[in-house]
Amino acid sequence: MSDTSSKLFSSQGITESTRFIHTPGEFALNNLLYVQEAGTLKSLRPHKSTREGLESVLFMVIKSGEGFVRVLDKEYQVKTGDCVLINCADHYEHESSETNPWELSWVHFFGKSAVNFFDLFLKENNGANVFTPSETEGYVKMIENLMALCNDKSNMSEIYANETLTEMLTEIISDAESLSSKNSDIDVSMIRTYINDNYASGSVIDDIYAKVGADKAVIEDAFKDSYGITPTEYLKFRRLNVAKEMLRFTIESETDIARECGFEEYNDFIKLFVDAESMTPEIYRSKWAQWIK
């Protein structure tokens, strides 16, 4: 395996830092999320760092102090407890405060799915690169774990690093989604529960708009911010999942199942199945229903 790890110290009066640089092996490059650099930094005096065009995603935790982060045309003033996620292909800058210099934990990472994770985060976080979770200790410990793994030159260490990065990104996206939901006046969980319970009704979507009493576009945007799809799209998937279960575990006819799942036209039922599964309900049943075999 090709791997290089090193510990570097800056002592030029600008920062005090510990940095681990890692060169991933071929298996990690082709299959995993992998660490490029990870470390800690304490700013001694203001210093602007500017980069762009990197195949990397940067995650920073502001452990103390404050400063500025600029990504493309967006500028954020960040402080203790804030976290930052940046796609480093974009132009970005960050600079510590002169009066209250920051201390950071950070990691540069990449992999085939890294940008997709970042895009999902940005979507859940209303397009912002900065979020403020309820606590950051967990993130700091994950970065410390990644720093330690940089010292090991094995496939297993890179698999463990991939696991930690995946856990970290899961928490980041979950925190962003939770914060986005808190900032909305629409109770999207109630909407989801109502659809789950009333999917067979032909008026379920109109009933939701009437119950919530808000503009349709506002409701759809709030629901999509939390779940990634509109209420109408969620209803389709709910009906489809119930239909798949009935096709597999009951002997009811396909037409009866379509009607019981809320499809007024059987052709709509077939079209949804073909679009989602690339097969008709009849073929799906022949493949998956144990009682047929």
C-alpha positions as CSV (number, residue, x, y, z in Angstrom):
1,M,0.0,0.0,0.0
2,S,1.2,3.5,-0.8
3,D,0.8,5.5,2.4
4,T,2.5,8.6,3.8
5,S,1.7,10.0,7.3
6,S,3.6,12.8,8.9
7,K,3.2,15.2,11.9
8,L,4.0,18.8,11.2
9,F,4.3,21.7,13.6
10,S,4.0,25.4,12.6
11,S,6.1,27.7,14.9
12,Q,6.2,30.9,12.9
13,G,4.1,33.0,15.2
14,I,1.0,32.6,13.2
15,T,-0.5,29.4,14.5
16,E,0.2,26.4,16.7
17,S,-0.9,23.3,14.9
18,T,-0.7,19.5,14.8
19,R,-1.3,18.1,11.3
20,F,-1.4,14.5,10.0
21,I,-1.1,14.1,6.3
22,H,-2.3,10.8,4.8
23,T,-1.9,9.3,1.3
24,P,-4.6,6.6,0.8
25,G,-4.0,3.2,-0.7
26,E,-5.5,1.9,-3.9
27,F,-8.4,0.1,-2.2
28,A,-9.4,3.3,-0.3
29,L,-9.1,5.5,-3.4
30,N,-11.4,3.2,-5.4
31,N,-13.9,2.2,-2.7
32,L,-13.9,4.3,0.5
33,L,-14.1,7.7,2.0
34,Y,-10.5,8.5,3.0
35,V,-8.6,11.1,5.1
36,Q,-6.2,13.5,3.3
37,E,-5.3,15.7,6.2
38,A,-6.5,16.0,9.8
39,G,-5.4,18.1,12.7
40,T,-5.8,20.9,15.3
41,L,-4.9,24.5,15.0
42,K,-4.7,27.4,17.5
43,S,-4.4,30.9,15.9
44,L,-1.9,33.2,17.4
45,R,-2.6,36.2,15.1
46,P,-5.0,36.7,12.1
47,H,-4.0,34.9,9.0
48,K,-6.2,34.4,5.9
49,S,-6.1,31.0,4.2
50,T,-7.4,30.9,0.6
51,R,-7.9,27.9,-1.6
52,E,-10.0,26.6,-4.5
53,G,-10.0,23.8,-7.1
54,L,-9.2,21.0,-4.6
55,E,-10.7,17.5,-4.8
56,S,-11.5,17.6,-1.1
57,V,-14.2,18.3,1.4
58,L,-13.2,20.2,4.6
59,F,-14.9,19.9,7.9
60,M,-14.0,22.3,10.7
61,V,-15.1,22.5,14.4
62,I,-14.7,25.9,16.1
63,K,-13.6,24.7,19.6
64,S,-13.1,28.3,20.9
65,G,-12.8,31.8,19.6
66,E,-14.3,33.2,16.4
67,G,-13.5,34.2,12.9
68,F,-14.8,34.5,9.3
69,V,-15.4,31.9,6.6
70,R,-16.2,32.9,3.0
71,V,-17.4,30.4,0.4
72,L,-18.0,31.7,-3.1
73,D,-20.3,34.7,-2.5
74,K,-21.3,33.8,1.1
75,E,-19.7,35.1,4.2
76,Y,-20.2,33.7,7.7
77,Q,-19.1,34.9,11.1
78,V,-18.4,31.8,13.1
79,K,-17.8,31.3,16.8
80,T,-17.3,28.7,19.5
81,G,-19.7,25.7,18.9
82,D,-20.1,26.3,15.1
83,C,-19.2,23.7,12.5
84,V,-18.3,24.3,8.9
85,L,-18.4,22.0,5.8
86,I,-16.9,23.1,2.5
87,N,-16.5,21.6,-0.9
88,C,-12.9,22.7,-1.6
89,A,-13.5,22.7,-5.4
90,D,-15.2,26.1,-4.6
91,H,-13.2,29.2,-3.8
92,Y,-13.1,29.6,0.0
93,E,-11.3,31.6,2.6
94,H,-11.1,31.5,6.4
95,E,-9.6,33.9,8.9
96,S,-9.4,34.0,12.7
97,S,-10.5,37.0,14.7
98,E,-7.8,39.3,15.9
99,T,-9.4,40.0,19.3
100,N,-10.7,36.5,19.9
101,P,-8.6,34.0,17.9
102,W,-10.0,30.6,17.2
103,E,-8.9,27.1,18.0
104,L,-10.0,24.4,15.5
105,S,-10.2,20.7,14.9
106,W,-10.4,19.9,11.2
107,V,-10.2,17.2,8.6
108,H,-9.8,17.2,4.8
109,F,-11.3,14.0,3.3
110,F,-12.5,12.7,-0.1
111,G,-13.8,9.7,-1.9
112,K,-16.3,8.9,-4.7
113,S,-19.3,9.7,-2.5
114,A,-17.8,12.7,-0.6
115,V,-19.3,15.4,-2.8
116,N,-22.7,13.6,-2.8
117,F,-22.7,13.7,1.0
118,F,-21.7,17.4,0.9
119,D,-24.5,18.2,-1.6
120,L,-27.1,16.4,0.7
121,F,-25.8,18.4,3.7
122,L,-26.1,21.7,1.8
123,K,-29.7,20.7,0.8
124,E,-30.6,19.9,4.4
125,N,-28.9,23.0,5.7
126,N,-30.7,25.4,3.4
127,G,-27.7,26.1,1.3
128,A,-25.5,27.2,4.2
129,N,-21.9,25.9,4.9
130,V,-22.2,26.6,8.6
131,F,-24.3,24.9,11.3
132,T,-24.5,24.9,15.1
133,P,-25.1,21.5,16.6
134,S,-26.2,21.0,20.2
135,E,-22.7,19.8,21.1
136,T,-19.4,19.4,19.3
137,E,-17.5,17.0,21.6
138,G,-18.5,14.0,19.4
139,Y,-17.1,15.6,16.3
140,V,-13.8,16.5,18.0
141,K,-13.4,12.9,19.2
142,M,-14.1,11.6,15.7
143,I,-11.4,13.9,14.3
144,E,-9.0,12.7,17.0
145,N,-9.7,9.2,16.0
146,L,-9.0,10.0,12.3
147,M,-5.7,11.6,13.3
148,A,-4.7,8.4,15.1
149,L,-5.7,6.2,12.2
150,C,-3.4,8.3,9.9
151,N,-0.4,6.7,11.7
152,D,-1.4,3.2,10.6
153,K,-0.5,1.9,7.2
154,S,-3.0,-0.8,6.6
155,N,-6.2,-1.5,4.7
156,M,-8.0,-2.0,8.0
157,S,-7.1,1.4,9.3
158,E,-8.6,2.9,6.1
159,I,-11.7,0.8,6.5
160,Y,-12.0,2.1,10.1
161,A,-11.4,5.7,8.8
162,N,-14.2,5.2,6.2
163,E,-16.5,4.0,9.0
164,T,-15.7,7.1,11.2
165,L,-16.1,9.5,8.2
166,T,-19.4,7.9,7.3
167,E,-20.6,8.2,11.0
168,M,-19.4,11.8,11.1
169,L,-21.2,12.7,7.9
170,T,-24.4,11.0,9.1
171,E,-24.3,13.1,12.3
172,I,-23.6,16.3,10.3
173,I,-26.6,15.7,7.9
174,S,-28.8,14.7,10.8
175,D,-27.9,17.8,12.8
176,A,-28.5,20.0,9.7
177,E,-31.9,18.3,9.1
178,S,-32.9,18.7,12.7
179,L,-31.9,22.4,12.8
180,S,-33.8,23.0,9.5
181,S,-36.9,21.5,10.9
182,K,-36.7,23.6,14.1
183,N,-36.5,26.7,12.0
184,S,-39.8,25.8,10.3
185,D,-43.3,26.6,11.6
186,I,-44.7,23.6,9.6
187,D,-45.0,20.3,11.6
188,V,-43.6,18.1,8.9
189,S,-43.7,15.0,11.1
190,M,-47.4,15.4,11.5
191,I,-47.8,15.5,7.7
192,R,-45.7,12.4,7.3
193,T,-47.7,10.5,9.9
194,Y,-51.0,11.6,8.3
195,I,-49.9,10.3,4.9
196,N,-48.8,7.0,6.5
197,D,-52.2,6.6,8.1
198,N,-54.4,7.8,5.2
199,Y,-52.5,6.8,2.1
200,A,-55.6,5.1,0.6
201,S,-57.6,8.3,0.6
202,G,-57.9,10.1,-2.7
203,S,-58.0,13.5,-0.9
204,V,-55.1,13.0,1.5
205,I,-52.9,15.7,0.0
206,D,-55.8,18.3,-0.1
207,D,-56.7,17.3,3.4
208,I,-53.1,18.1,4.6
209,Y,-53.1,21.5,3.0
210,A,-56.5,22.3,4.7
211,K,-55.3,21.0,8.1
212,V,-52.0,22.9,8.1
213,G,-53.6,26.1,6.8
214,A,-50.5,27.4,5.0
215,D,-49.7,28.1,1.4
216,K,-49.1,24.9,-0.6
217,A,-45.6,26.0,-1.7
218,V,-44.6,26.7,1.9
219,I,-45.8,23.3,3.0
220,E,-44.0,21.5,0.2
221,D,-40.8,23.4,0.7
222,A,-40.8,22.6,4.5
223,F,-41.5,18.9,3.9
224,K,-38.9,18.7,1.1
225,D,-36.3,20.4,3.4
226,S,-36.8,17.6,5.9
227,Y,-37.4,14.5,3.8
228,G,-36.0,15.4,0.4
229,I,-39.3,14.9,-1.5
230,T,-42.6,16.6,-1.6
231,P,-45.7,15.3,0.2
232,T,-47.1,14.1,-3.1
233,E,-43.9,12.1,-3.9
234,Y,-43.9,10.7,-0.4
235,L,-47.5,9.5,-0.9
236,K,-46.5,7.7,-4.1
237,F,-43.7,5.8,-2.3
238,R,-46.0,5.0,0.7
239,R,-48.6,3.5,-1.6
240,L,-46.0,1.7,-3.6
241,N,-44.4,0.1,-0.5
242,V,-47.8,-1.0,0.9
243,A,-48.7,-2.5,-2.5
244,K,-45.4,-4.4,-2.7
245,E,-46.1,-5.9,0.7
246,M,-49.6,-6.9,-0.3
247,L,-48.3,-8.5,-3.5
248,R,-45.8,-10.5,-1.6
249,F,-47.9,-11.6,1.4
250,T,-51.5,-11.7,0.3
251,I,-53.5,-13.5,-2.5
252,E,-55.6,-10.4,-3.3
253,S,-55.8,-9.5,-7.0
254,E,-53.6,-6.8,-8.4
255,T,-56.6,-4.6,-9.2
256,D,-58.0,-4.9,-5.7
257,I,-54.5,-4.1,-4.2
258,A,-54.3,-1.0,-6.5
259,R,-57.7,0.2,-5.3
260,E,-56.9,-0.4,-1.6
261,C,-53.7,1.5,-1.9
262,G,-55.5,4.6,-3.3
263,F,-55.0,4.2,-7.0
264,E,-58.2,5.2,-8.8
265,E,-56.9,4.1,-12.2
266,Y,-55.2,0.7,-12.5
267,N,-53.0,2.0,-15.3
268,D,-51.5,4.6,-12.9
269,F,-50.7,1.7,-10.6
270,I,-48.9,-0.2,-13.4
271,K,-47.0,3.0,-14.5
272,L,-45.8,3.7,-11.0
273,F,-44.5,0.1,-10.6
274,V,-42.8,0.2,-14.0
275,D,-41.1,3.5,-13.2
276,A,-40.0,2.4,-9.8
277,E,-39.2,-1.3,-10.3
278,S,-38.8,-1.6,-14.1
279,M,-41.5,-4.4,-14.0
280,T,-45.3,-4.7,-13.8
281,P,-47.0,-5.6,-10.5
282,E,-47.7,-9.1,-11.9
283,I,-44.0,-9.8,-12.6
284,Y,-43.0,-8.3,-9.2
285,R,-45.4,-10.8,-7.5
286,S,-44.1,-13.7,-9.5
287,K,-40.5,-12.9,-8.4
288,W,-41.1,-12.1,-4.7
289,A,-44.2,-13.8,-3.5
290,Q,-43.2,-16.9,-1.6
291,W,-46.7,-18.5,-1.7
292,I,-46.5,-18.6,-5.5
293,K,-43.3,-20.6,-5.4
